[in-house]
Amino acid sequence: MKKIIFLLFLLPLSLFSQEDLLNNLENEAEIDKTVIAAFKGLKVVNFESTKLASKNDFYFVVAHRFGSVKNGFDDFFGLDNAVTQLKFIYGFTDWLNIGIARSSFQKKYGIHAKYQLITQERDGFPVTLVGYNLATINSSLERDQYANLEFSDRLTYTSQLLVSRKFNESFSFLLAPTYIHENLATRSRKVLADGTTLNYDEDHNQFALGLGGRYKISTRVSINADYGLHLNRNENSNFRNPLSVGVDIETGGHVFQMHFTNAQAMFEEGYIIQGQGDWSDGDFFFGFNISRVF
């Protein structure tokens, strides 16, 4: 009988102790308010997105751009004039990616770093900020074109601040302020009526603003688009701002992106500075990106 009375006495104390323990655990628990998956692909279309490869993930990316569809069956809607970029990206940490790439367009090689600065949070910081730096080497330049060509003339540097916000489960938006330094500035040529050719060089330091968005139309499919506004383009330039529209399709271990764009180049300085197609004239390119993660 004494044991029963003793147990009845301890029972309320035990219940109060458990309640206090649960309250302490709830107070100490950290609720993750990070907003994820603003973009499912590493790129929106041409512009980098704020998605990074996770730690120890290894990405192999194949990007392909056919020639202009403008010429129709003469070159089978650009099939005869395709260019390809191969890229390898490794996630050293969850916030730092390093990548190397080679593009057949101007035989360029590139190395980049992409790093997360801050993430969007529910009821917290409103956007995700990611830094991106790229250096490329143009191996197609020849001394018969540039008599005083030096190795440094082959180099171009790009820096971007990628700013994204996921507004809801369907819509995400990106801003990408961009700075590009060309050691050998892009040249445009204008032929006068008398046959004289005038050369117009861009500034070595160039500025642009990228705009991009993703709208999810099903569990695995989204419509993507991006546009690059070149802020100090030479008024006599032969080139145009890049506009691209496409579709992202998630298929298991990779994202397949199909799109149309007026820029055939795939490195940043290429599609921002040297977008050669004119949408209004039917002069644009079909392409795709395939990302496979290991």
C-alpha positions as CSV (number, residue, x, y, z in Angstrom):
1,M,0.0,0.0,0.0
2,K,2.8,2.4,0.9
3,K,4.4,1.6,-2.5
4,I,1.2,2.5,-4.4
5,I,0.9,5.8,-2.5
6,F,4.6,6.6,-3.2
7,L,4.0,6.0,-7.0
8,L,0.9,8.1,-7.1
9,F,3.0,10.9,-5.5
10,L,5.8,10.6,-8.1
11,L,3.4,10.5,-11.1
12,P,2.5,14.2,-11.2
13,L,6.2,15.1,-10.7
14,S,7.2,12.9,-13.6
15,L,4.5,14.5,-15.9
16,F,5.6,18.0,-15.0
17,S,9.3,17.1,-15.7
18,Q,8.4,15.7,-19.1
19,E,6.4,18.8,-20.0
20,D,9.4,21.0,-19.0
21,L,11.7,18.8,-21.0
22,L,9.5,19.1,-24.1
23,N,9.2,22.9,-23.7
24,N,13.0,23.2,-23.5
25,L,13.5,21.1,-26.6
26,E,11.0,23.2,-28.5
27,N,12.7,26.4,-27.5
28,E,16.1,25.0,-28.5
29,A,15.0,23.6,-31.9
30,E,16.1,25.7,-34.9
31,I,13.4,25.9,-37.6
32,D,15.0,26.0,-41.1
33,K,13.3,28.8,-42.9
34,T,15.6,28.7,-46.0
35,V,13.8,29.0,-49.3
36,I,15.1,26.4,-51.8
37,A,14.7,25.6,-55.5
38,A,14.2,29.0,-56.9
39,F,15.7,27.5,-60.0
40,K,16.2,23.7,-60.7
41,G,18.9,24.2,-63.4
42,L,22.3,25.7,-62.8
43,K,21.4,28.2,-65.6
44,V,18.1,30.0,-66.3
45,V,18.8,29.8,-70.0
46,N,22.0,31.6,-70.8
47,F,22.5,33.4,-67.5
48,E,23.6,31.5,-64.4
49,S,20.9,30.9,-61.8
50,T,21.4,31.0,-58.0
51,K,21.4,27.2,-57.8
52,L,24.7,25.6,-56.8
53,A,25.9,22.0,-56.9
54,S,25.8,20.5,-53.4
55,K,28.9,19.4,-51.5
56,N,30.8,16.6,-53.3
57,D,28.3,16.7,-56.3
58,F,30.0,16.5,-59.7
59,Y,28.1,17.9,-62.6
60,F,28.8,17.2,-66.3
61,V,27.0,19.8,-68.5
62,V,26.7,19.6,-72.3
63,A,25.4,22.8,-73.9
64,H,24.7,22.9,-77.6
65,R,23.7,25.7,-80.0
66,F,22.8,25.0,-83.6
67,G,23.2,27.6,-86.3
68,S,20.6,30.2,-87.2
69,V,17.2,28.8,-88.3
70,K,17.0,31.7,-90.7
71,N,18.5,29.9,-93.7
72,G,16.0,27.0,-93.5
73,F,17.0,23.8,-95.5
74,D,20.2,25.4,-96.9
75,D,22.0,24.3,-93.7
76,F,19.1,22.2,-92.3
77,F,17.9,25.0,-89.9
78,G,21.3,25.4,-88.4
79,L,22.3,21.8,-88.0
80,D,25.4,22.3,-90.2
81,N,26.8,25.2,-88.0
82,A,26.4,23.9,-84.5
83,V,28.7,24.8,-81.6
84,T,29.1,22.8,-78.3
85,Q,30.3,23.6,-74.8
86,L,31.4,20.9,-72.3
87,K,31.6,21.9,-68.7
88,F,32.6,20.1,-65.4
89,I,31.5,21.5,-62.1
90,Y,32.3,20.3,-58.6
91,G,30.7,21.3,-55.3
92,F,33.6,21.7,-52.9
93,T,31.1,22.8,-50.2
94,D,27.4,23.6,-50.2
95,W,28.3,27.2,-50.9
96,L,31.3,27.0,-53.3
97,N,31.4,25.5,-56.8
98,I,34.4,25.5,-59.2
99,G,34.0,24.7,-62.9
100,I,36.0,24.4,-66.1
101,A,34.7,24.4,-69.6
102,R,35.6,24.4,-73.3
103,S,33.5,25.9,-76.1
104,S,33.9,25.3,-79.8
105,F,32.7,28.9,-80.3
106,Q,36.0,30.8,-80.8
107,K,37.7,27.8,-79.2
108,K,37.4,29.3,-75.8
109,Y,38.4,27.8,-72.4
110,G,37.0,29.0,-69.2
111,I,37.3,28.5,-65.4
112,H,34.7,29.9,-63.0
113,A,33.9,30.1,-59.3
114,K,30.3,30.4,-58.0
115,Y,29.6,31.0,-54.3
116,Q,26.6,31.6,-52.2
117,L,26.6,34.8,-50.1
118,I,23.2,34.6,-48.4
119,T,20.0,32.7,-48.9
120,Q,16.3,33.8,-49.0
121,E,14.4,32.9,-45.9
122,R,10.7,32.8,-45.1
123,D,9.9,35.9,-43.0
124,G,13.5,36.8,-43.2
125,F,16.0,37.9,-45.8
126,P,14.0,38.5,-49.0
127,V,16.4,37.3,-51.7
128,T,19.3,34.9,-52.4
129,L,22.7,36.4,-53.3
130,V,25.3,34.4,-55.2
131,G,28.6,35.6,-56.6
132,Y,30.0,34.4,-60.0
133,N,33.5,35.0,-61.5
134,L,34.7,33.7,-64.8
135,A,37.9,33.9,-66.7
136,T,38.2,32.8,-70.4
137,I,40.9,32.3,-72.9
138,N,40.2,32.8,-76.6
139,S,42.5,30.3,-78.4
140,S,41.2,31.1,-81.9
141,L,43.0,34.5,-82.2
142,E,45.8,34.4,-84.8
143,R,48.8,36.7,-85.3
144,D,47.9,37.2,-88.9
145,Q,44.8,39.0,-87.6
146,Y,46.6,40.8,-84.8
147,A,50.3,41.4,-85.5
148,N,51.1,42.4,-81.9
149,L,49.0,39.7,-80.2
150,E,50.1,38.7,-76.7
151,F,48.7,36.0,-74.4
152,S,47.0,38.6,-72.2
153,D,44.9,39.7,-75.2
154,R,43.2,36.3,-75.2
155,L,41.9,36.8,-71.7
156,T,38.4,38.1,-70.6
157,Y,37.0,38.4,-67.1
158,T,33.4,38.4,-66.0
159,S,32.0,39.2,-62.5
160,Q,28.3,38.9,-61.6
161,L,26.1,39.3,-58.6
162,L,23.1,36.9,-59.0
163,V,20.1,38.0,-57.1
164,S,17.0,35.8,-57.1
165,R,13.7,35.7,-55.3
166,K,11.2,32.8,-55.2
167,F,7.8,34.5,-55.0
168,N,5.8,31.3,-54.7
169,E,6.0,27.6,-55.7
170,S,5.5,28.6,-59.4
171,F,7.4,31.8,-60.0
172,S,11.0,32.8,-59.5
173,F,12.9,35.9,-60.7
174,L,16.6,36.8,-61.2
175,L,18.6,40.0,-61.5
176,A,22.3,39.7,-62.6
177,P,24.3,42.9,-62.6
178,T,27.4,42.1,-64.7
179,Y,30.9,43.5,-65.2
180,I,33.0,42.3,-68.1
181,H,36.6,43.3,-68.9
182,E,38.0,42.4,-72.3
183,N,41.8,42.8,-72.7
184,L,41.2,42.7,-76.5
185,A,37.9,44.6,-77.0
186,T,35.2,43.2,-79.3
187,R,35.3,45.0,-82.7
188,S,32.4,45.8,-85.0
189,R,32.9,46.7,-88.6
190,K,30.8,49.0,-90.9
191,V,31.3,49.0,-94.7
192,L,30.5,52.3,-96.4
193,A,29.1,52.7,-99.9
194,D,32.5,53.4,-101.3
195,G,33.9,50.1,-99.9
196,T,35.7,51.7,-97.0
197,T,35.6,49.7,-93.8
198,L,35.3,51.4,-90.4
199,N,36.2,49.7,-87.2
200,Y,34.4,50.4,-83.9
201,D,35.8,48.9,-80.7
202,E,33.8,48.4,-77.5
203,D,35.2,49.7,-74.2
204,H,37.5,47.4,-72.4
205,N,35.2,47.6,-69.4
206,Q,31.6,46.8,-70.1
207,F,28.5,46.6,-68.0
208,A,25.2,44.8,-68.4
209,L,22.1,43.8,-66.4
210,G,20.7,40.3,-66.8
211,L,17.0,39.6,-66.2
212,G,15.6,36.1,-65.9
213,G,12.6,34.2,-64.7
214,R,11.1,30.7,-64.2
215,Y,7.5,29.8,-64.2
216,K,6.6,26.2,-63.2
217,I,3.7,24.7,-65.2
218,S,3.8,21.2,-63.8
219,T,5.8,19.1,-61.3
220,R,8.7,18.6,-63.6
221,V,8.3,21.3,-66.3
222,S,8.9,25.1,-66.3
223,I,9.0,27.9,-68.8
224,N,12.3,29.9,-68.5
225,A,13.5,33.1,-70.1
226,D,16.3,35.6,-69.7
227,Y,17.5,38.9,-71.3
228,G,20.8,40.8,-71.1
229,L,20.7,44.6,-71.3
230,H,24.2,45.8,-72.4
231,L,24.5,49.2,-70.7
232,N,27.4,50.8,-72.6
233,R,27.3,49.1,-76.0
234,N,28.9,51.0,-78.9
235,E,26.2,52.7,-80.9
236,N,27.8,51.3,-84.1
237,S,27.9,47.8,-82.8
238,N,27.0,44.9,-85.1
239,F,25.7,42.9,-82.1
240,R,22.4,42.8,-80.1
241,N,21.2,42.2,-76.6
242,P,20.6,38.4,-75.9
243,L,17.0,37.3,-75.5
244,S,16.3,33.6,-74.8
245,V,13.2,31.5,-74.1
246,G,13.0,27.9,-73.2
247,V,11.7,24.9,-71.3
248,D,13.2,23.0,-68.3
249,I,12.4,19.4,-68.0
250,E,13.4,17.4,-64.8
251,T,14.1,13.8,-65.6
252,G,15.5,11.9,-62.6
253,G,19.2,12.7,-62.2
254,H,19.4,15.6,-64.6
255,V,17.7,18.7,-66.0
256,F,17.1,19.0,-69.7
257,Q,16.8,22.5,-71.0
258,M,15.6,23.3,-74.6
259,H,15.5,26.9,-75.8
260,F,15.6,29.5,-78.6
261,T,18.1,32.3,-78.3
262,N,19.6,35.0,-80.5
263,A,23.1,34.4,-79.1
264,Q,25.1,31.4,-80.2
265,A,28.0,31.9,-77.8
266,M,27.7,30.3,-74.3
267,F,30.3,32.0,-72.2
268,E,29.1,35.2,-70.6
269,E,31.1,37.7,-72.6
270,G,30.0,35.9,-75.8
271,Y,26.3,36.0,-75.4
272,I,26.2,39.4,-73.6
273,I,28.5,41.3,-75.9
274,Q,28.3,39.3,-79.2
275,G,24.7,38.3,-79.6
276,Q,24.5,38.3,-83.4
277,G,20.9,37.2,-84.1
278,D,17.9,39.4,-84.7
279,W,14.6,37.9,-83.5
280,S,12.5,40.3,-85.7
281,D,14.3,38.9,-88.8
282,G,13.9,35.3,-87.8
283,D,17.6,35.1,-87.0
284,F,17.9,33.0,-83.9
285,F,19.3,29.6,-82.7
286,F,17.9,26.5,-81.3
287,G,19.8,24.9,-78.4
288,F,19.8,22.8,-75.3
289,N,21.6,22.2,-72.0
290,I,21.9,18.8,-70.4
291,S,23.1,18.6,-66.8
292,R,24.0,15.3,-65.2
293,V,25.0,15.0,-61.6
294,F,27.1,12.3,-60.1
